[in-house]
Amino acid sequence: MPRVVGIDDWAKRKGRSYGTILVDLERGVPLELLPDREEATVRHWLATHPEVRIISRDRAPQYAEAARVGAPQAVQVVDRWHVLKNLGEAVQRVLTRHRKQIEEAAWRMGDTQSTAAALTPLPSLSSTEASEIARHRANRYARYQAVKQLQAQGVSLHGIARTLVMSPNTVRRYVRASTFPERARYRSGSRLDAYLPYLHARWGQGVRNPIVLWQEIRMQGYPGTARMIERYIVRLYQRLKGLTTQQRARFLQTSLTFKTPTVRHLTAWLQRASQELTAEQARFLTHLSTLSPEIHEARLFALAFRRLLKKRLHTQFPTWLARAERNSVPELRSFALGLRQEYAAVAAAFKYPWSNGPVEGHVNRLKTIKRQMYGRANFDLLQLRVLHAA
């Protein structure tokens, strides 16, 4: 008789159809495999198992509603990993709005405060043009506006998803957002990065011909084309034009000694305690906090929340939540609003030790069984193998 149950979805065909797995967290064994992740299906299973007292789940609304209706006697516990993931996404959106401050902090790291106003970073060497990025953003913004209009008309989340042919997760994110959630843009690195010291040194020696430079670094193992060198040289020339000789030297040296961190890396730095950072990372965050009070506030709130969740300080959670709802950072207010809407389940995550970690493990085992059957087994056979193997 299961008392503590974990619920999660699994992909029958990734991106197309999903099922649901239910795991007995006390015994660590799967209880049932359901053919879909619809609220009615999960609700029916829970209703036939009134002995369930605790339900661990992610933040999917269909599972929350199924547990509320199908097992009103059970305590819902939101998985802590998913809550922290949502916190990281909120911090990432804050950073995306402050890219100029991030770049300026990088220049200050090179002790170039006097020239920071004159110097801005080189554009990424990505092949994606700004116009294409702007077009995609306009499309996302139009969908966001459409979601907000239907929400104002009282249409349900699933109704909005069906009407606009959108993912329910995307619709839920738009519904909860108080402002348009910008997509994080970050540079993953270029094949040219390792050869920039050589290119800058040759530039200082007066060599400006991109073909000559390409031939030289190709001998050193550079795998890219001459066209990338041409683009970089043009941008470098435009950036250095109008600067004094001393400023040019500082620019070239600074761009080699400290590389601007990606938004993804910076999101992780902001959520680490000071003692977990390197000296360089801590110094960079100090510059960034000075330049952007919003980022500083986001860091303080994120660290405080992670500390509360790690130490299970459930008595302090209401105070943190009330302060987060009043803070000046819109992304954090949106995150706090989402927690408020699931207050009981989030508060239970502070009190109870249960999580969806074991459920994720069984999902991985299920994937292994699917691969052993080359993905050709029907649901009944897969269900039999998963439950029998347990």
Secondary structure, 3 states (H helix, E strand, C coil): CCCEEEEEEEEEECCCEEEEEEEECCCCEEEEEECCCCHHHHHHHHHCCCCCCEEEECCCHHHHHHHHHHCCCCEEEECHHHHHHHHHHHHHHHHHCCHHHHHHHHHHHCCCHHHCCCCCCCCCCCCCCHHHHHHHHHHHHHHHHHHHHHHHCCCCHHHHHHHHCCCHHHHHHHHHCCCCCCCCCCCCCCCCHHHHHHHHHHHHCCCCCHHHHHHHHHCCCCCCCHHHHHHHHHHHHHHHCCCCHHHHHHHHHHHHHCCCCCHHHHHHHHCCCHHHCCHHHHHHHHHHHHHCHHHHHHHHHHHHHHHHHHHCCHHHHHHHHHHHHHCCCHHHHHHHHHHHHCHHHHHHHHHCCCCCHHHHHHHHHHHHHHHHCCCCCCHHHHHHHHHHHC
